[in-house]
Amino acid sequence: MQKSENNRAGELKELGWSAEDVRRYEELWEYRQRWGAINLEREDRQFLRKAEAALPKIVAKGSEKKRTQDKSHYRWLAFYLEAMQAAPLSEGEVGAWPLVLQEELRAIDYYEPVLGLPDTLKAKELLPIREQLVAQAAASGRSANFDFVAPLEELKQREKTSWKPLRGDGNTDTSYPVLSADAAEAFRQDARTRITSAIRELFPSLKDTDKPEPPADWMP
């Protein structure tokens, strides 16, 4: 039985209950609030149980689990990925940084870590791994430029945020390796292997996970 501090007769009416049954529910609900269900006739208690079983489930405040995609760390990565994908490139070219972030988000989508403070603190250790991967990509493509600080500064003009620049405070490096489609696919596979393994090993909330690595064709 779903008990509520508020009379939910209006919801029963919306569900198509007759005016007579809605009125009966209101009267019995009021009686139970004042005197308790023990003083009701068995038939009336059964009617209340039937009515409350028909009502939508009440979700207790704070009991609904926050989606992984709504966590601050995930949204920070997605924010930078979106900013990079808006940067113009020649046809057929792919930025190395977006590929790294796509694989990072994919791993998080698959393993669904808690992304609380312990996870986000350890996530800082991904910064040098990203830099190593992108430095590796630089040898296989051409170099473009991307301002990693500007998108965040623009966001701060619109809303309050505690997010930090993707490459760390004080890092003004704007190097942005760009790959051909063929080189990008090979780079993605390397980035996927390293990023997926690092996230599983680094994040404390995944310490006891027995989930295997995602299949090669797995997509969120």
C-alpha positions as CSV (number, residue, x, y, z in Angstrom):
1,M,0.0,0.0,0.0
2,Q,1.3,3.5,-0.9
3,K,0.6,5.8,2.0
4,S,0.9,9.6,1.4
5,E,0.6,12.6,3.6
6,N,-1.7,14.1,0.9
7,N,-5.0,13.1,-0.4
8,R,-4.6,11.7,-3.9
9,A,-8.2,11.7,-4.9
10,G,-7.5,13.9,-7.9
11,E,-5.1,11.3,-9.4
12,L,-7.8,8.6,-9.1
13,K,-10.2,10.8,-10.9
14,E,-7.6,11.3,-13.7
15,L,-7.3,7.5,-13.9
16,G,-11.0,7.2,-14.6
17,W,-12.4,6.2,-11.2
18,S,-16.1,7.1,-10.7
19,A,-17.1,10.2,-8.7
20,E,-18.6,7.8,-6.1
21,D,-15.4,5.8,-5.7
22,V,-13.3,8.9,-5.5
23,R,-15.6,10.3,-2.8
24,R,-15.4,7.0,-0.9
25,Y,-11.6,7.1,-1.1
26,E,-11.5,10.6,0.3
27,E,-13.7,9.8,3.2
28,L,-11.8,6.6,4.1
29,W,-8.5,8.4,3.7
30,E,-9.6,11.1,6.1
31,Y,-10.9,8.5,8.6
32,R,-7.6,6.6,8.5
33,Q,-5.6,9.8,9.0
34,R,-7.7,10.6,12.2
35,W,-8.3,7.2,13.7
36,G,-6.0,4.7,12.0
37,A,-6.8,1.8,9.6
38,I,-7.4,-0.6,12.4
39,N,-10.8,1.0,13.0
40,L,-11.9,0.5,9.4
41,E,-14.1,-2.3,8.3
42,R,-12.3,-5.1,6.4
43,E,-14.1,-4.2,3.2
44,D,-13.0,-0.5,3.5
45,R,-9.4,-1.4,4.2
46,Q,-9.5,-3.6,1.0
47,F,-10.9,-0.7,-1.0
48,L,-8.1,1.6,0.2
49,R,-5.5,-0.9,-0.7
50,K,-7.0,-1.3,-4.2
51,A,-7.1,2.5,-4.7
52,E,-3.6,3.1,-3.5
53,A,-2.3,0.2,-5.6
54,A,-3.8,1.9,-8.7
55,L,-1.9,5.2,-8.0
56,P,1.5,5.9,-9.5
57,K,4.4,4.9,-7.3
58,I,5.6,7.6,-4.9
59,V,9.4,8.1,-5.3
60,A,11.0,9.1,-2.0
61,K,13.0,12.3,-2.1
62,G,16.6,11.6,-2.8
63,S,16.0,7.9,-3.7
64,E,16.2,8.4,-7.4
65,K,19.7,7.5,-8.7
66,K,21.4,10.2,-10.6
67,R,22.3,9.2,-14.2
68,T,25.9,8.8,-15.0
69,Q,25.4,11.3,-17.9
70,D,24.2,13.9,-15.4
71,K,27.3,13.7,-13.2
72,S,29.6,16.8,-13.3
73,H,32.7,14.9,-14.5
74,Y,30.8,13.3,-17.4
75,R,29.2,16.7,-18.4
76,W,32.6,18.3,-18.3
77,L,34.1,15.8,-20.8
78,A,31.0,16.1,-23.0
79,F,31.2,19.9,-22.9
80,Y,34.7,19.8,-24.3
81,L,33.9,17.2,-26.8
82,E,31.0,19.3,-28.2
83,A,33.3,22.4,-28.3
84,M,35.9,20.5,-30.3
85,Q,33.4,19.0,-32.7
86,A,32.3,22.5,-33.6
87,A,35.8,23.4,-34.7
88,P,36.1,23.5,-38.5
89,L,38.3,20.9,-40.2
90,S,38.9,19.8,-43.7
91,E,36.7,17.1,-45.1
92,G,37.8,13.6,-44.0
93,E,40.0,14.9,-41.1
94,V,39.4,14.0,-37.5
95,G,40.8,15.7,-34.4
96,A,42.8,13.4,-32.0
97,W,41.4,15.1,-28.9
98,P,37.8,14.3,-29.7
99,L,38.7,10.7,-30.3
100,V,40.3,10.5,-26.8
101,L,37.3,12.1,-25.2
102,Q,34.8,9.8,-27.1
103,E,36.6,6.8,-25.8
104,E,36.7,8.1,-22.3
105,L,33.0,8.8,-22.3
106,R,32.4,5.3,-23.9
107,A,34.3,3.6,-21.0
108,I,32.3,5.6,-18.4
109,D,29.0,4.8,-20.1
110,Y,29.9,1.1,-20.1
111,Y,31.3,0.7,-16.6
112,E,29.1,3.3,-14.9
113,P,31.4,4.4,-12.1
114,V,30.0,6.4,-9.2
115,L,31.9,9.5,-10.3
116,G,31.9,10.8,-6.7
117,L,34.9,12.6,-5.2
118,P,37.2,9.5,-5.0
119,D,36.6,8.8,-8.7
120,T,37.1,12.4,-9.8
121,L,40.3,12.8,-7.8
122,K,41.8,9.7,-9.5
123,A,40.5,10.9,-12.8
124,K,43.2,13.6,-12.7
125,E,45.7,10.8,-13.5
126,L,44.1,10.5,-16.9
127,L,45.5,13.9,-17.8
128,P,49.0,12.7,-18.7
129,I,47.6,9.7,-20.5
130,R,45.5,12.0,-22.7
131,E,48.6,14.1,-23.4
132,Q,50.7,11.0,-24.2
133,L,48.1,9.7,-26.6
134,V,47.7,13.1,-28.4
135,A,51.5,13.5,-28.6
136,Q,51.6,10.1,-30.3
137,A,48.9,11.2,-32.8
138,A,50.9,14.3,-33.7
139,A,53.4,12.2,-35.4
140,S,50.8,10.8,-37.7
141,G,49.0,13.9,-38.9
142,R,49.1,17.6,-39.2
143,S,49.0,20.1,-36.4
144,A,46.1,22.6,-36.0
145,N,45.2,24.8,-33.1
146,F,42.4,24.8,-30.5
147,D,42.0,27.2,-27.6
148,F,41.3,24.9,-24.7
149,V,40.6,27.7,-22.3
150,A,38.2,29.9,-24.4
151,P,35.1,27.6,-24.3
152,L,35.3,27.4,-20.5
153,E,35.7,31.1,-20.1
154,E,32.7,31.7,-22.4
155,L,30.6,29.2,-20.3
156,K,31.6,31.1,-17.1
157,Q,30.1,34.2,-18.6
158,R,26.8,32.5,-18.8
159,E,26.7,30.3,-15.6
160,K,28.6,29.5,-12.5
161,T,30.9,26.5,-12.8
162,S,33.8,25.0,-10.9
163,W,35.1,23.1,-14.0
164,K,38.8,23.4,-14.9
165,P,40.5,23.6,-18.3
166,L,40.8,20.2,-19.9
167,R,44.6,20.4,-20.1
168,G,45.0,21.8,-16.5
169,D,45.3,25.2,-15.0
170,G,48.1,27.3,-16.6
171,N,48.5,25.1,-19.6
172,T,48.3,27.4,-22.7
173,D,49.3,24.8,-25.2
174,T,46.9,25.0,-28.2
175,S,48.4,22.2,-30.3
176,Y,45.6,20.1,-31.8
177,P,46.7,17.1,-34.0
178,V,44.4,16.3,-36.9
179,L,44.4,12.9,-38.5
180,S,43.2,11.4,-41.8
181,A,40.3,8.9,-41.6
182,D,42.6,5.9,-41.8
183,A,45.1,7.2,-39.2
184,A,42.2,8.2,-37.0
185,E,40.8,4.6,-36.9
186,A,44.1,3.2,-35.8
187,F,44.6,5.9,-33.2
188,R,41.0,5.3,-31.9
189,Q,41.8,1.6,-31.2
190,D,45.0,2.5,-29.3
191,A,43.2,5.2,-27.3
192,R,40.3,2.8,-26.5
193,T,42.6,0.2,-25.1
194,R,44.6,2.6,-22.9
195,I,41.7,4.7,-21.7
196,T,39.4,1.9,-21.0
197,S,42.0,0.0,-19.0
198,A,43.1,3.1,-17.1
199,I,39.5,4.0,-16.0
200,R,38.8,0.5,-14.8
201,E,42.1,0.5,-12.8
202,L,42.0,4.0,-11.5
203,F,38.4,4.6,-10.3
204,P,37.8,3.4,-6.8
205,S,34.1,2.7,-7.4
206,L,35.2,0.1,-10.0
207,K,37.6,-1.7,-7.7
208,D,35.4,-4.7,-7.3
209,T,33.8,-4.8,-10.7
210,D,33.7,-8.1,-12.5
211,K,32.5,-6.5,-15.7
212,P,34.7,-7.6,-18.6
213,E,36.0,-5.1,-21.1
214,P,33.3,-3.9,-23.5
215,P,33.0,-5.8,-26.8
216,A,34.7,-4.1,-29.7
217,D,31.3,-3.2,-31.3
218,W,29.7,-1.9,-28.0
219,M,28.3,1.6,-28.2
220,P,26.3,3.5,-25.6
